[in-house]
Amino acid sequence: MSSVLDEKTKKEIEDLVALVNKYNYYYHVLDAPIVSDKDYDIAYYTLLDLEKKTGYVLPDSPTQRVGDMVAQGFTKVTHEARLFSLDKAQSTEELSAWINKIKEQYPQSTFAIEYKFDGLRLALTYDGGLLVRAATRGNGSIGEDVTAQVKTIRSVPLSIPYKEHIVVEGEGIMLLSELEKYNSRSEGPLKNARNAVAGAIRNLDPKVTASRNLDFFAYGIPVIVGKSFTTQVELRNFLIENKFLVGNFFEVRDKLEDIIKVIKSIDDSRDKIDILIDGAVIKINEIPTREELGFTIRFPKWALAYKFEALEVTTIVKDVLWQVGRTGKVTPLAVLEPVELAGATISRATLNNWDDIIRKQVKINSLVFLRRSNEVIPEILGLAQDFPESRAIKKIDRCPACGTKLIEVGAYIYCPNKNNCPGQLKERIIHFCSRDAMNIEGIRDKIVDQLYSELGVRTVDMLYDLTLEDLMKLDSFKDKKSGNILSSIERSKKIDFANFIFALGINNVGIKTAKDLARKYPDLQSLRDASESDLASIRDIGAVVASSIVEYFKDSQNIEIIDKLLAHGIEIRYNANNSGGIFANKTFVLTGTLPTLTRQEATKLIESNGGQVSSSVSKNTSFVLLGDEPGSKYQKALSLGVAIINEDEFLSMIKH
């Protein structure tokens, strides 16, 4: 270690700290990386090397995020301001009573609505702009010092622009996608995101915390010196300005019926977001009103938590069925003791693959955690309890549909009989007819079974050979039903390129990838001729997907089916998807409610003019289309300098 630190090296270290912290902010808070991983590593390890040589380490250096020392225990911390819990409502009647009571006393009140995060509540203290302490909520008055652990969270700023004393309150969170990634590589899976974040932060070894890639979402400032706020909107904007992650949902409403609508929209969409939430938090927006209302012994009078019905329950696994899909992959499906979950009775759940069963320790007649997410079949998260009558699940070795000996490829089991397996053939037809594919109405699972067994339909091109006489041979088919199906088959002959690509059922190609391919290639022949390197150059298409596409078009039977489809009069519409429109190579993000267009209408206009729509703002975003009451995407666009347009400007661009 050098005993002398020259000014040039000192300045280099300080500049590198600022640079790497900037990289982290853009990557982990704004979700808009501005350098490659390689360039990040060069800056980070140059900094680390200089710190080791000189011993000069700034308090907010990114190299201090993971401590090398394992703590012997947690130190108790007395909070400067008590962190209150929230009063709860579980019905619109209880919510209405609370809102109306406030409105009687403060008629002009408005209400800020945010997610109720289901993680671990934390308080972060900053002095002189530097993070000096992080603590758990504990009992609200006394928590535990978890500074070393929280410093590993890359969305927690180690330094902020505000230099006075401040305490920031928020939630430690493990994103559901991060939980899935962690469980995919871990021998001992974490049961849910709530337990995962609590176990990570309350772990004496900060390296364990770091391994879980946590986030911190800020939402409150219980203590601040030298500044005050008039509204929650102003407070939230201050948090954004000081580099905190605040989440992508925030609405302000003044009428009860509008508040209820917003809460319902959160409830309806919560299984589509990447964050575990269990309700909505409603706060009076005006802070002077909060100060007048004050607190009870247990909670503030100016805030309320509206609790949703649980998305996670426990139930018994009664059996496991094995199903073969259109690609030949054989997956286990758990048969459950029926249980109510998010307004539905659930009796089936996915187990993904054999490794999943082993990793989650699931058995027949065991009690398991069950969660619904992303509008797919609910997933078993892990074992809750074993019983004397619990027994191991047997690994399958023969295809359940055709009896062929199964093969293993990585973590998955496949049936290699792709051209004669009834399960695979029927699943391909079902996929081909689905809404995002050819959208042939009326042809679903049970009817496909009839078409296969009674009319000998084996491949998708054979659908276009069906006649009224054929369909009338089937049970429960009348003139009207048969005619409707034939009309839908005929209508499907005119199809957008993206939907046709998706309908082909290429392994690993979903509807988004199909749209990306349709934008890239002017016609089907160009796609068929594409090389792996050309395909892999498309954003979000990696080597695995590129290989799947190339392999699909190498298969002579696939080409034969495509040729037969075209011979039946399939007319692929290319103009709506090609890259020659006015929005070619442009990416849009929509936020807020547009005056006249629905989101679906706006998306269709963008895509039909060669552009694409993304769900998040980044440095690659071309335009943010702004509506009324936008969310945090608007703030993110401002911070990144992304062009923001309204509906009139958007429509004017199309007209010109």
C-alpha positions in Angstrom: 0.0 0.0 0.0 1.4 3.4 -0.9 2.0 5.7 2.0 1.7 8.8 -0.2 -1.4 9.7 -2.2 -0.8 12.2 -4.9 -3.5 14.6 -6.0 -3.8 13.2 -9.4 -4.5 9.6 -8.1 -6.9 11.0 -5.5 -8.8 12.9 -8.2 -8.8 9.7 -10.4 -10.3 7.7 -7.5 -13.0 10.3 -6.8 -13.9 10.5 -10.5 -14.1 6.7 -10.8 -16.4 6.6 -7.7 -18.7 9.2 -9.3 -18.6 7.4 -12.6 -19.4 3.9 -11.3 -22.1 5.2 -9.0 -23.6 6.9 -12.0 -23.5 3.6 -14.0 -25.2 1.8 -11.0 -27.9 4.5 -10.9 -28.7 4.2 -14.6 -28.7 0.4 -14.4 -30.4 -0.4 -11.1 -32.8 2.6 -10.6 -33.6 3.9 -14.1 -33.3 0.5 -15.8 -31.4 2.2 -18.6 -27.8 1.0 -18.7 -25.4 3.5 -20.4 -22.3 1.3 -20.7 -21.6 -2.3 -21.6 -20.8 -4.9 -18.8 -17.2 -4.9 -20.0 -16.8 -1.1 -19.7 -18.5 -1.2 -16.3 -16.0 -3.9 -15.1 -13.0 -1.9 -16.4 -14.1 1.1 -14.4 -15.0 -0.9 -11.3 -11.8 -3.0 -11.1 -9.6 0.0 -11.9 -11.2 1.7 -8.9 -10.8 -1.3 -6.7 -7.1 -1.7 -7.7 -6.4 2.0 -6.9 -8.1 1.8 -3.6 -6.0 -1.3 -2.6 -2.8 0.4 -3.7 -3.4 3.7 -1.9 -5.8 2.9 0.9 -7.9 5.8 -0.1 -11.6 4.6 0.0 -14.5 7.1 -0.1 -17.5 6.3 2.1 -19.8 6.1 -1.0 -17.4 4.0 -3.0 -19.3 1.2 -4.9 -16.6 -1.2 -3.7 -18.0 -1.0 -0.2 -21.3 -2.5 -1.1 -20.3 -6.0 -0.1 -18.5 -6.3 3.3 -16.0 -9.0 4.0 -16.8 -9.3 7.7 -19.6 -11.6 9.0 -21.4 -9.9 11.9 -21.7 -11.7 15.3 -25.1 -10.3 15.9 -27.3 -7.2 15.1 -27.1 -4.0 17.1 -30.4 -2.5 18.3 -31.3 0.9 16.9 -33.7 3.4 18.3 -35.5 5.2 15.5 -35.5 9.0 15.5 -39.2 9.0 14.5 -41.5 6.1 15.2 -42.3 4.0 12.1 -46.0 3.5 12.5 -48.0 0.6 11.1 -51.1 1.4 9.0 -54.7 0.9 9.8 -56.3 -1.6 7.4 -59.4 -1.9 5.3 -60.5 -5.0 3.5 -63.7 -3.8 1.8 -64.9 -0.8 -0.1 -67.3 -0.1 2.7 -64.5 0.3 5.2 -62.5 2.4 2.7 -65.6 4.6 2.0 -66.2 5.2 5.6 -62.6 6.4 6.1 -62.6 8.7 3.0 -66.0 10.2 3.8 -64.9 10.9 7.4 -61.9 12.9 6.1 -63.9 14.6 3.4 -66.4 15.9 6.0 -63.6 17.7 7.8 -61.3 18.5 4.9 -63.5 18.7 1.7 -60.6 19.7 -0.6 -58.4 16.7 0.3 -56.8 14.6 -2.4 -55.4 11.2 -1.9 -52.1 9.6 -3.1 -52.4 5.9 -4.0 -49.3 3.6 -4.1 -48.5 -0.1 -4.0 -48.5 -1.8 -0.6 -45.2 -3.6 -0.9 -44.9 -7.0 0.7 -41.3 -7.0 1.7 -39.2 -5.8 4.7 -39.6 -2.2 5.9 -36.4 -0.2 6.3 -35.2 3.2 7.4 -32.1 4.7 5.8 -30.3 7.6 7.5 -28.1 10.0 5.5 -25.8 12.7 6.9 -23.8 15.1 4.7 -25.2 13.2 1.7 -23.8 9.9 2.8 -25.6 6.7 3.9 -24.6 6.3 7.5 -27.1 3.7 8.8 -29.9 1.4 7.7 -32.2 -0.3 10.1 -35.2 -2.6 10.1 -38.5 -1.3 11.4 -38.6 -3.8 14.3 -41.4 -2.8 16.6 -41.6 0.7 15.1 -39.5 2.3 17.9 -36.5 -0.1 18.0 -35.1 -1.9 15.0 -31.8 -3.6 14.0 -28.8 -2.1 12.4 -28.5 -3.7 8.9 -26.2 -1.1 7.3 -23.7 -3.6 5.9 -26.5 -5.7 4.4 -28.4 -2.8 2.9 -25.2 -1.4 1.3 -25.2 -4.5 -1.0 -28.5 -3.3 -2.5 -27.5 -1.6 -5.7 -30.6 0.6 -6.0 -29.8 2.1 -2.6 -27.8 5.2 -3.2 -24.6 5.4 -1.0 -24.6 9.1 -1.5 -27.3 11.6 -2.4 -27.4 15.3 -3.5 -29.2 16.4 -0.3 -26.6 17.2 2.3 -28.7 17.8 5.4 -29.7 15.1 7.9 -32.5 12.9 6.5 -34.2 9.5 7.2 -35.8 7.8 4.2 -38.4 5.1 4.7 -39.1 2.3 2.2 -39.3 -1.4 1.5 -36.7 -4.0 0.8 -37.9 -6.1 -2.1 -36.8 -9.1 -4.0 -38.3 -8.9 -7.5 -40.3 -12.0 -8.5 -38.1 -12.4 -11.6 -35.0 -12.3 -9.3 -36.6 -14.9 -7.1 -37.2 -17.1 -10.1 -33.6 -16.7 -11.2 -32.2 -17.4 -7.8 -34.4 -20.5 -7.4 -33.3 -21.8 -10.8 -29.7 -22.0 -9.7 -30.1 -22.7 -6.0 -30.2 -26.2 -4.4 -32.5 -24.8 -1.7 -35.2 -22.7 -3.2 -36.7 -19.7 -1.5 -40.4 -20.2 -0.8 -41.6 -16.6 -1.6 -40.2 -13.1 -2.2 -41.3 -11.8 1.2 -39.3 -14.5 3.1 -36.5 -14.1 0.7 -35.9 -10.4 1.4 -36.3 -10.8 5.1 -33.9 -13.7 5.3 -31.4 -11.8 3.1 -31.3 -8.6 5.1 -31.5 -10.3 8.5 -28.5 -12.4 7.5 -25.2 -11.8 9.4 -23.2 -12.3 6.2 -23.7 -9.4 3.7 -22.5 -11.6 0.9 -25.6 -13.7 1.3 -27.6 -10.5 1.0 -25.8 -9.5 -2.1 -26.4 -12.9 -3.8 -30.2 -12.2 -3.8 -30.1 -9.0 -5.9 -32.5 -7.1 -3.8 -34.1 -3.7 -4.4 -35.2 -0.8 -2.2 -38.3 1.2 -3.0 -38.6 4.5 -1.1 -41.9 6.1 -0.2 -41.6 8.2 2.9 -39.4 10.7 4.8 -40.1 10.6 8.5 -37.2 12.9 9.4 -35.6 15.7 7.4 -33.6 18.8 8.4 -33.8 22.1 6.5 -36.7 21.2 4.2 -40.5 20.6 4.3 -43.0 19.3 1.9 -46.6 20.4 1.1 -47.7 17.2 -0.7 -46.9 13.5 -1.2 -46.3 14.4 -4.9 -43.6 16.9 -3.9 -42.1 14.4 -1.4 -42.0 11.7 -4.1 -40.3 14.0 -6.6 -37.7 14.8 -4.0 -36.9 11.1 -3.6 -36.6 10.8 -7.4 -34.3 13.8 -7.6 -32.1 12.2 -4.9 -31.7 9.0 -6.9 -34.1 6.7 -5.0 -36.1 4.0 -6.7 -39.8 4.8 -6.0 -41.7 2.2 -8.0 -43.7 2.7 -11.2 -47.1 3.3 -9.7 -48.4 6.5 -8.2 -51.8 8.1 -8.7 -53.6 11.1 -7.0 -57.4 11.2 -6.9 -60.0 13.3 -5.0 -63.3 11.4 -5.5 -64.1 8.1 -3.7 -65.4 6.4 -6.9 -62.1 7.2 -8.7 -60.0 5.9 -5.7 -62.0 2.7 -5.8 -61.4 2.3 -9.6 -57.6 2.8 -9.1 -57.5 0.2 -6.3 -59.4 -2.2 -8.5 -57.0 -1.7 -11.4 -54.1 -2.5 -9.1 -55.8 -5.6 -7.9 -56.6 -6.7 -11.4 -53.1 -6.2 -12.6 -51.0 -7.3 -9.6 -50.4 -10.8 -11.0 -48.7 -9.1 -14.1 -46.2 -7.0 -12.2 -42.7 -8.1 -11.0 -43.2 -7.0 -7.4 -44.9 -8.8 -4.6 -47.7 -6.5 -3.3 -50.6 -7.3 -1.0 -52.7 -4.2 -1.3 -52.7 -0.4 -1.9 -51.7 2.4 0.4 -53.9 5.5 0.4 -52.5 8.7 1.9 -53.9 12.2 2.2 -51.8 14.0 -0.3 -51.7 17.3 1.5 -49.1 17.2 4.3 -50.4 20.1 6.4 -53.7 18.2 6.7 -51.7 15.1 7.9 -50.1 17.2 10.6 -53.5 18.4 11.8 -54.9 14.9 11.9 -51.9 13.4 13.6 -51.7 9.8 14.9 -53.4 7.3 17.2 -51.3 5.1 19.5 -50.8 2.6 16.7 -51.1 4.3 13.3 -51.4 7.6 11.4 -55.0 8.9 10.9 -54.1 10.2 7.5 -53.2 6.9 5.8 -54.9 3.5 5.2 -53.8 0.2 3.8 -56.3 -1.5 1.6 -55.6 -5.3 1.8 -56.2 -7.5 -1.2 -57.2 -11.1 -1.1 -54.1 -13.3 -0.8 -52.3 -14.5 -4.0 -50.5 -17.1 -2.0 -52.1 -20.0 -0.1 -51.3 -23.6 1.0 -53.0 -26.8 -0.2 -52.3 -30.5 -0.5 -50.8 -32.2 -3.6 -53.1 -35.1 -4.4 -51.4 -36.4 -7.6 -49.0 -35.5 -10.4 -49.9 -35.8 -14.1 -47.4 -35.6 -17.0 -48.3 -33.7 -20.1 -46.6 -33.4 -23.5 -46.5 -30.1 -25.3 -46.3 -29.1 -28.9 -42.4 -29.1 -28.8 -42.3 -32.5 -27.2 -41.4 -31.2 -23.7 -43.1 -33.3 -21.0 -44.0 -31.3 -17.9 -45.4 -32.3 -14.5 -48.8 -30.9 -13.5 -49.8 -31.1 -9.8 -53.4 -32.2 -9.0 -54.4 -30.2 -5.9 -57.0 -30.3 -3.2 -59.2 -27.5 -4.5 -58.5 -24.1 -2.9 -59.8 -20.6 -3.4 -57.1 -18.3 -4.7 -57.6 -14.7 -6.0 -61.3 -15.3 -6.7 -60.9 -18.6 -8.4 -61.0 -22.3 -7.4 -57.6 -23.8 -8.1 -57.1 -27.5 -8.6 -54.0 -27.6 -10.9 -50.6 -26.1 -10.6 -47.3 -26.2 -12.6 -44.2 -27.9 -11.4 -42.0 -26.9 -14.4 -39.7 -29.9 -14.6 -38.3 -32.9 -12.6 -35.5 -30.8 -11.1 -38.2 -28.4 -9.9 -39.9 -31.2 -8.0 -36.6 -32.3 -6.4 -35.5 -28.8 -5.5 -38.9 -27.8 -4.0 -39.2 -31.1 -2.1 -42.7 -31.7 -3.3 -44.4 -35.0 -2.6 -47.8 -36.6 -3.1 -49.9 -35.8 0.0 -47.6 -32.9 1.1 -48.7 -29.4 2.0 -47.3 -26.8 -0.4 -47.2 -23.1 -0.9 -49.2 -22.0 -4.0 -49.0 -18.7 -5.8 -50.8 -17.2 -8.8 -48.9 -14.9 -11.1 -48.8 -13.6 -14.6 -52.1 -15.0 -15.7 -50.7 -18.5 -16.1 -51.6 -21.6 -14.2 -50.6 -21.1 -10.6 -47.2 -22.3 -9.5 -46.1 -24.3 -6.5 -43.4 -22.4 -4.7 -42.2 -25.1 -2.3 -42.9 -27.5 0.5 -44.8 -26.2 3.5 -45.1 -29.5 5.5 -44.6 -33.3 5.1 -46.9 -35.9 6.7 -46.5 -39.6 7.5 -48.6 -40.4 4.4 -46.5 -38.2 2.1 -44.7 -40.1 -0.7 -42.2 -39.4 -3.4 -43.3 -38.5 -6.9 -42.1 -41.0 -9.5 -40.1 -39.8 -12.4 -41.7 -40.7 -15.8 -39.7 -42.5 -18.5 -42.3 -43.0 -21.2 -44.3 -40.4 -23.0 -47.8 -40.3 -21.5 -49.4 -39.7 -25.0 -47.6 -42.2 -27.2 -45.4 -44.4 -24.9 -42.2 -43.5 -26.6 -39.0 -43.7 -24.4 -38.3 -40.2 -23.2 -35.0 -38.4 -23.5 -33.4 -35.8 -21.1 -32.1 -32.5 -22.4 -30.7 -30.4 -19.6 -33.3 -30.0 -16.9 -36.2 -31.1 -19.2 -37.7 -34.3 -20.5 -38.7 -34.7 -24.1 -40.7 -37.1 -26.3 -38.6 -37.6 -29.5 -41.6 -38.9 -31.5 -42.4 -35.4 -32.8 -44.2 -36.5 -36.0 -46.4 -39.2 -34.6 -47.1 -38.4 -30.9 -50.8 -37.6 -30.6 -50.1 -35.2 -27.7 -47.6 -33.1 -29.7 -49.7 -33.0 -32.9 -52.9 -31.9 -31.1 -51.0 -29.2 -29.1 -49.6 -27.8 -32.3 -53.1 -27.5 -33.7 -54.4 -25.8 -30.5 -51.5 -23.3 -30.7 -52.1 -22.6 -34.4 -55.7 -21.7 -33.7 -55.1 -19.5 -30.7 -55.9 -15.8 -30.6 -52.4 -14.4 -31.1 -51.8 -17.0 -33.9 -54.3 -17.6 -36.6 -57.2 -16.7 -34.3 -59.5 -19.5 -35.6 -62.5 -19.2 -33.3 -64.3 -22.3 -32.0 -61.4 -24.7 -32.3 -60.3 -25.5 -28.8 -59.0 -28.5 -26.9 -62.0 -30.8 -27.0 -62.8 -30.1 -30.6 -59.2 -30.7 -31.6 -59.5 -34.1 -29.9 -62.5 -34.8 -32.2 -60.8 -33.5 -35.3 -57.8 -35.7 -34.5 -59.6 -39.0 -33.6 -62.6 -38.8 -35.9 -61.5 -36.8 -38.9 -57.8 -37.7 -39.0 -56.5 -34.1 -38.7 -52.8 -34.5 -38.0 -51.2 -31.2 -39.2 -52.4 -27.6 -39.2 -52.7 -27.4 -43.0 -55.4 -30.1 -42.9 -57.7 -27.7 -41.2 -58.1 -25.9 -44.5 -59.4 -29.2 -46.1 -62.3 -29.5 -43.7 -65.8 -29.3 -45.2 -69.3 -28.8 -43.8 -70.0 -32.5 -44.4 -66.9 -33.4 -42.4 -67.8 -31.3 -39.4 -71.4 -32.5 -39.4 -70.1 -36.0 -38.7 -68.9 -34.9 -35.2 -71.0 -35.2 -32.0 -72.9 -32.0 -31.1 -72.1 -30.3 -34.4 -75.0 -28.5 -36.1 -75.2 -26.4 -39.2 -74.6 -23.1 -37.4 -71.6 -24.3 -35.3 -70.0 -26.0 -38.3 -70.6 -23.0 -40.5 -69.1 -20.6 -37.9 -65.9 -22.7 -37.6 -65.5 -22.9 -41.4 -66.0 -19.1 -41.7 -63.4 -18.5 -39.1 -61.0 -20.8 -40.9 -61.6 -18.9 -44.1 -61.1 -15.5 -42.4 -57.8 -16.7 -41.0 -56.3 -16.9 -44.5 -55.5 -13.2 -44.3 -53.0 -12.9 -41.5 -50.4 -10.4 -40.3 -46.8 -11.7 -40.7 -46.1 -11.6 -36.9 -49.2 -13.7 -36.1 -48.3 -16.2 -38.8 -44.7 -16.5 -37.4 -46.2 -17.1 -33.9 -48.7 -19.6 -35.3 -45.9 -21.8 -36.7 -45.0 -22.8 -33.2 -41.2 -22.3 -33.4 -39.6 -23.3 -30.2 -38.8 -20.3 -27.9 -40.6 -17.8 -30.2 -43.4 -16.0 -28.4 -45.6 -13.3 -29.8 -43.2 -10.5 -28.9 -40.3 -12.2 -30.6 -42.6 -12.9 -33.6 -43.3 -9.1 -33.9 -39.6 -8.4 -33.7 -39.0 -10.8 -36.5 -41.8 -9.4 -38.6 -40.3 -5.9 -38.2 -36.8 -7.1 -39.2 -37.6 -9.2 -42.2 -39.7 -8.0 -45.2 -41.1 -11.4 -46.0 -41.2 -15.1 -45.1 -38.5 -16.1 -47.5 -36.1 -13.5 -45.9 -36.8 -15.0 -42.5 -36.3 -18.6 -43.8 -32.9 -17.6 -45.2 -31.7 -15.7 -42.1 -28.5 -16.9 -40.4 -28.1 -17.4 -36.7 -25.7 -14.4 -36.4 -28.2 -12.2 -38.3 -31.0 -13.3 -36.0 -29.0 -13.0 -32.8 -28.2 -9.3 -33.8 -31.9 -8.5 -33.1 -32.5 -6.9 -29.7 -33.8 -9.5 -27.1 -33.1 -12.4 -29.4 -30.2 -14.4 -28.1 -28.2 -17.4 -29.4 -30.8 -20.0 -28.1 -33.7 -18.4 -29.9 -31.7 -17.8 -33.0 -30.7 -21.4 -33.1 -34.4 -22.5 -32.6 -35.5 -20.4 -35.6 -32.8 -21.7 -37.9 -33.4 -25.3 -36.9 -37.1 -24.9 -37.5 -36.6 -23.8 -41.1 -34.1 -26.6 -41.7 -36.7 -29.2 -41.0 -38.2 -30.5 -44.3 -41.5 -31.4 -42.8 -42.0 -27.9 -41.4 -41.3 -26.4 -44.8 -43.7 -28.9 -46.4 -46.5 -27.7 -44.0 -45.7 -24.1 -44.7 -45.9 -24.7 -48.4 -49.2 -26.5 -48.0 -50.6 -23.6 -46.0 -49.6 -21.1 -48.7 -51.1 -23.4 -51.3 -54.4 -23.3 -49.4 -54.5 -19.5 -50.0 -52.9 -18.2 -46.8 -52.2 -14.5 -47.6 -49.5 -13.0 -45.3 -49.9 -9.3 -44.8 -46.4 -7.8 -44.7 -47.0 -4.1 -45.0 -48.4 -3.8 -41.5 -45.3 -5.1 -39.9 -42.4 -4.1 -42.1 -39.6 -1.7 -41.1 -40.4 0.9 -43.8 -43.1 2.8 -41.9 -42.7 6.3 -40.4 -41.9 4.8 -37.0 -39.2 2.4 -38.4 -36.6 1.7 -35.7 -38.6 3.8 -33.2 -39.6 2.6 -29.7 -42.6 4.1 -27.9 -43.6 3.9 -24.2 -47.2 4.7 -23.3 -48.1 6.3 -19.9 -51.4 7.7 -18.5 -54.8 7.8 -20.1 -55.0 9.1 -23.7 -57.9 11.5 -24.5 -59.4 9.5 -27.4 -57.3 6.4 -28.1 -57.2 3.3 -26.1 -53.8 1.7 -25.4 -54.6 -1.1 -27.8 -55.5 1.4 -30.6 -52.3 3.4 -30.0 -50.2 0.3 -30.0 -51.7 -0.9 -33.2 -51.1 2.5 -34.9 -47.4 2.4 -33.8 -46.8 -1.2 -34.9 -48.7 -0.7 -38.2 -46.3 2.2 -39.0 -43.2 0.2 -38.3 -42.6 1.0 -34.7 -42.6 -1.0 -31.5 -44.0 -0.5 -28.0 -42.0 -1.2 -24.8 -43.3 -1.4 -21.2 -40.3 0.5 -19.7 -38.5 3.8 -20.4 -34.7 3.5 -21.2 -32.1 5.5 -23.1 -33.2 3.5 -26.2 -36.8 4.9 -26.0 -37.6 7.2 -28.9 -40.9 8.7 -27.6 -43.0 8.6 -24.5 -46.7 9.0 -25.5 -48.1 11.0 -22.6 -51.7 10.8 -21.4 -53.6 12.2 -18.3 -52.3 11.2 -14.9 -49.1 9.5 -16.0 -47.1 7.3 -13.7 -43.4 7.3 -12.9 -42.5 6.6 -16.6 -43.0 10.3 -17.1 -40.5 11.2 -14.5 -38.1 8.6 -15.8 -38.4 10.1 -19.3 -37.6 13.5 -18.0 -34.5 12.3 -16.2 -33.2 10.5 -19.3 -34.1 13.4 -21.7 -36.5 11.2 -23.7 -38.8 13.0 -26.1 -42.3 13.3 -24.7 -45.3 13.8 -27.0 -49.1 14.0 -26.5 -51.8 12.3 -28.5 -52.3 15.3 -30.9 -48.6 15.4 -31.7 -48.6 11.6 -32.1 -51.6 11.6 -34.6 -50.0 14.6 -36.4 -46.8 12.5 -37.0 -48.9 9.8 -38.6 -50.8 12.1 -40.8 -47.6 13.7 -42.1 
